[in-house]
Amino acid sequence: MTFRERVYNIVATIPTGKVATYGQIGSLAGNAKAGRAVGMCMKTNPFAPHVPCHRVVGADGRLVGYSGGDGITTKKSMLQKEGVRFIKNRVDLSKSQWNP
């Protein structure tokens, strides 16, 4: 299985109401330093919505990189509808980070 396939498989398991960070996904896929590579996988995700790329966020909870709809605004709206908690414009990782 390729790194990209592992990333898509992992992201597909993030439950509704939870998020994971790019680095977290990289670590789970076998490369702790591959956060940017995970971002490229999400940017070219051919499996949305089955692979919910909107549930992947920056290490500090920032919403980065989303090409659907109106970009970050759409990403935030989708996450809020799923019950993800925010502090201002960042995900409250203490409440909403996925712990597989």
C-alpha positions in Angstrom: 0.0 0.0 0.0 1.4 3.4 -0.9 1.7 6.3 1.5 -1.2 8.1 -0.2 -3.4 5.0 0.1 -2.6 4.7 3.8 -3.4 8.4 4.3 -6.8 8.1 2.6 -7.6 5.0 4.6 -6.8 6.7 7.9 -8.7 9.9 7.1 -11.7 7.8 6.1 -11.9 6.6 9.7 -11.9 10.0 11.5 -15.3 10.1 13.1 -17.9 12.9 12.7 -17.3 15.6 15.3 -13.5 14.9 15.5 -10.5 16.2 13.7 -6.9 15.1 13.2 -3.8 17.1 12.4 -1.8 16.8 9.2 1.2 15.6 11.3 -0.9 13.1 13.2 -2.1 11.6 9.9 1.5 11.5 8.7 2.6 9.7 11.8 -0.2 7.2 11.6 0.7 6.6 7.9 4.3 5.8 8.8 6.1 9.2 8.5 5.9 11.7 11.4 7.5 14.4 9.2 5.1 14.0 6.3 2.5 16.7 7.3 3.0 18.6 4.0 2.6 15.3 2.0 -0.6 14.7 3.8 -1.8 18.1 2.8 -1.0 17.3 -0.8 -3.0 14.1 -0.5 -6.0 16.1 0.9 -5.7 18.7 -1.9 -6.0 16.0 -4.5 -8.5 13.8 -2.6 -10.6 12.0 -5.2 -12.7 10.2 -2.6 -14.6 13.0 -0.9 -16.9 12.8 1.0 -16.0 9.2 1.9 -12.5 10.5 2.8 -13.5 13.6 4.8 -10.5 15.9 4.2 -12.3 18.8 5.9 -11.5 16.9 9.2 -7.8 17.5 8.8 -6.4 20.6 10.4 -3.2 22.3 11.3 -1.1 21.3 14.4 -2.4 24.3 16.3 -6.0 23.8 15.3 -5.9 26.3 12.5 -8.1 25.6 9.5 -5.8 25.5 6.5 -6.1 24.3 3.0 -9.6 23.6 1.8 -10.7 23.9 -1.8 -14.4 23.0 -1.5 -17.1 25.6 -1.6 -15.9 28.9 -0.2 -12.7 27.4 1.2 -11.9 27.8 4.9 -15.4 29.3 5.5 -17.0 26.1 4.2 -14.6 23.9 6.1 -15.4 25.7 9.4 -19.1 25.5 8.7 -19.0 21.8 8.0 -17.0 21.1 11.1 -19.4 23.2 13.3 -22.3 21.3 11.9 -20.6 18.1 13.0 -20.1 19.4 16.5 -16.4 20.3 16.4 -15.6 22.8 19.1 -13.8 26.1 18.3 -12.0 28.8 20.2 -12.2 31.8 18.0 -11.0 30.5 14.6 -9.2 27.5 15.7 -10.4 24.0 16.6 -10.3 23.3 20.3 -8.0 20.3 20.0 -8.4 19.5 23.7 -12.1 18.7 23.0 -12.3 17.7 19.3 -9.0 16.0 18.4 -9.4 12.4 17.3 -7.4 9.8 19.3 -7.4 6.5 17.4 
